[in-house]
Amino acid sequence: MAVKIWVTGAKGFVGARVMDALNREAGVVAMTAPSLRGMDRDGIRRLIDRTEPDAIVHTAAISDIPTCAANPEASYRANVEIPVWIAETGVKCALFSTDQVYGGASGEGPYAEGDEAPVNLYARHKLEMERAVLAANPDAVLLRATWMYDMPLYGMPNRPNFLTLMLSRDALRFSGTARRAVTYVREVAAWVPRALQLPGGVYNYGSESDMTMLDTARYLSALLKLRVELSDSGPDHNLWMNCEKIRARGIRFNTTAEGLKKCVEDYGLDR
Ligand SMILES: NC(=O)c1ccc[n+]([C@@H]2O[C@H](COP(=O)([O-])OP(=O)(O)OC[C@H]3O[C@@H](n4cnc5c(N)ncnc54)[C@H](OP(=O)(O)O)[C@@H]3O)[C@@H](O)[C@H]2O)c1
């Protein structure tokens, strides 16, 4: 019998690609969850009871850092309460978190699960969410993602991201000291079926890289032969992750440099 997987935020940047990846899997029926905005705990439980999914991929969130800072209550509802209400139903679920939880981590990194020290409200809410979700449902899988990129695709939502920024600006500034990875979102989506089989817990989930964002921008600029003027925005905190835990479970991402090369080839951007 087909496995029913419910995807929240299915029309968002990550969710749309997760739907696409799940629809390519044999024996999987991917279901678009209705928008959860304005829903309360009972409403979410009723919806899940009625739908009877075998698993849930939760991507819905307010993921913009300044928006969260300006709207703390809305961020708490979207980024803490709603995911906890989903987890409480006991259905196997994979929920997205963020590398921003390492924004104040001590030491140079790369940071492993357990090194978290969030500094902004978005990251604090995500970390609170991870802990409350695991308390409610120890089988839940929390995926700490890096900044992700993709091109706009016909019929798929996009949001401004590292790649589209690089293609659309004449000049950009990135930190020349902060080591931080970016990940091709299609790779993130492609590993989701496997991620749903992980034992409950928190996982760094994305590309690894020892490059600074300025190095990464220069690398992509060279790949695409861009004329964008790149300069150093000054020191910032490292966000690079050590993904050994998930690699040991068979989920192996390309490095940031390999992922960018793959994306450029997929779209023929170097031609
Ligand atoms: N994009 C990145 O580079 C990045 C990096 C690290 C982590 N993440 C995490 O990855 C996940 C997916 O990110 P994304 O970039 O795909 O996000 P997104 O496109 O900005 O939003 C995803 C979906 O969230 C839902 N949503 C928006 N506001 C909401 C609210 N107030 N209450 C409940 N739901 C709301 C919307 O779905 P409906 O229209 O159905 O309500 C939206 O389509 C998030 O958990 C995010 O924190 C993203």
The ligand as an SDF file (V2000), in Angstrom:
LIG
                    3D

 48 52  0  0  0  0  0  0  0  0999 V2000
   15.2040   29.0950    2.7730 N   0  0  0  0  0  0  0  0  0  0  0  0
   16.3470   28.8630    3.4160 C   0  0  0  0  0  0  0  0  0  0  0  0
   17.4510   29.1420    2.8900 O   0  0  0  0  0  0  0  0  0  0  0  0
   16.3180   28.2120    4.7860 C   0  0  0  0  0  0  0  0  0  0  0  0
   17.5340   28.0830    5.4980 C   0  0  0  0  0  0  0  0  0  0  0  0
   17.5530   27.3810    6.7070 C   0  0  0  0  0  0  0  0  0  0  0  0
   16.3750   26.8570    7.2130 C   0  0  0  0  0  0  0  0  0  0  0  0
   15.2020   27.0140    6.5250 N   0  0  0  0  0  0  0  0  0  0  0  0
   13.9830   26.4180    7.0890 C   0  0  0  0  0  0  0  0  0  0  0  0
   13.4160   25.5770    6.0860 O   0  0  0  0  0  0  0  0  0  0  0  0
   11.9910   25.6120    6.1740 C   0  0  0  0  0  0  0  0  0  0  0  0
   11.4000   26.0050    4.8390 C   0  0  0  0  0  0  0  0  0  0  0  0
   11.8600   27.2990    4.4930 O   0  0  0  0  0  0  0  0  0  0  0  0
   11.3410   28.0500    3.1590 P   0  0  0  0  0  0  0  0  0  0  0  0
   12.4500   28.8990    2.7040 O   0  0  0  0  0  0  0  0  0  0  0  0
   10.7220   27.0580    2.2460 O   0  0  0  0  0  0  0  0  0  0  0  0
   10.2090   28.9820    3.7460 O   0  0  0  0  0  0  0  0  0  0  0  0
    9.1460   29.8950    2.9510 P   0  0  0  0  0  0  0  0  0  0  0  0
    9.1050   29.5700    1.5090 O   0  0  0  0  0  0  0  0  0  0  0  0
    9.4170   31.3190    3.3580 O   0  0  0  0  0  0  0  0  0  0  0  0
    7.7810   29.4990    3.6740 O   0  0  0  0  0  0  0  0  0  0  0  0
    7.3100   28.1810    3.6870 C   0  0  0  0  0  0  0  0  0  0  0  0
    5.8480   28.1920    3.9760 C   0  0  0  0  0  0  0  0  0  0  0  0
    5.5910   28.5660    5.3440 O   0  0  0  0  0  0  0  0  0  0  0  0
    4.2150   28.9110    5.4510 C   0  0  0  0  0  0  0  0  0  0  0  0
    4.0610   30.0740    6.3410 N   0  0  0  0  0  0  0  0  0  0  0  0
    4.4450   31.3430    6.0950 C   0  0  0  0  0  0  0  0  0  0  0  0
    4.0690   32.1430    7.1200 N   0  0  0  0  0  0  0  0  0  0  0  0
    3.4550   31.3310    8.0300 C   0  0  0  0  0  0  0  0  0  0  0  0
    2.8540   31.5460    9.2970 C   0  0  0  0  0  0  0  0  0  0  0  0
    2.7950   32.7610    9.8310 N   0  0  0  0  0  0  0  0  0  0  0  0
    2.3220   30.4900    9.9560 N   0  0  0  0  0  0  0  0  0  0  0  0
    2.3840   29.2400    9.4210 C   0  0  0  0  0  0  0  0  0  0  0  0
    2.9150   28.9790    8.2130 N   0  0  0  0  0  0  0  0  0  0  0  0
    3.4480   30.0110    7.5300 C   0  0  0  0  0  0  0  0  0  0  0  0
    3.7150   29.2130    4.0340 C   0  0  0  0  0  0  0  0  0  0  0  0
    2.8620   28.1440    3.6380 O   0  0  0  0  0  0  0  0  0  0  0  0
    1.2610   28.3390    3.5430 P   0  0  0  0  0  0  0  0  0  0  0  0
    1.0800   29.3590    2.4490 O   0  0  0  0  0  0  0  0  0  0  0  0
    0.7900   26.9760    3.2240 O   0  0  0  0  0  0  0  0  0  0  0  0
    0.8030   28.8640    4.8800 O   0  0  0  0  0  0  0  0  0  0  0  0
    5.0060   29.1910    3.2050 C   0  0  0  0  0  0  0  0  0  0  0  0
    4.8130   28.7520    1.8780 O   0  0  0  0  0  0  0  0  0  0  0  0
   11.6610   26.5630    7.3210 C   0  0  0  0  0  0  0  0  0  0  0  0
   11.5030   25.8250    8.5110 O   0  0  0  0  0  0  0  0  0  0  0  0
   12.8970   27.4360    7.4270 C   0  0  0  0  0  0  0  0  0  0  0  0
   13.0580   27.9650    8.7230 O   0  0  0  0  0  0  0  0  0  0  0  0
   15.1480   27.6810    5.3270 C   0  0  0  0  0  0  0  0  0  0  0  0
  1  2  1  0
  2  3  2  0
  2  4  1  0
  4  5  1  0
  4 48  2  0
  5  6  2  0
  6  7  1  0
  7  8  2  0
  8  9  1  0
  8 48  1  0
  9 10  1  0
  9 46  1  0
 10 11  1  0
 11 12  1  0
 11 44  1  0
 12 13  1  0
 13 14  1  0
 14 15  2  0
 14 16  1  0
 14 17  1  0
 17 18  1  0
 18 19  2  0
 18 20  1  0
 18 21  1  0
 21 22  1  0
 22 23  1  0
 23 24  1  0
 23 42  1  0
 24 25  1  0
 25 26  1  0
 25 36  1  0
 26 27  1  0
 26 35  1  0
 27 28  2  0
 28 29  1  0
 29 30  1  0
 29 35  2  0
 30 31  1  0
 30 32  2  0
 32 33  1  0
 33 34  2  0
 34 35  1  0
 36 37  1  0
 36 42  1  0
 37 38  1  0
 38 39  2  0
 38 40  1  0
 38 41  1  0
 42 43  1  0
 44 45  1  0
 44 46  1  0
 46 47  1  0
M  CHG  2   8   1  16  -1
M  END
$$$$
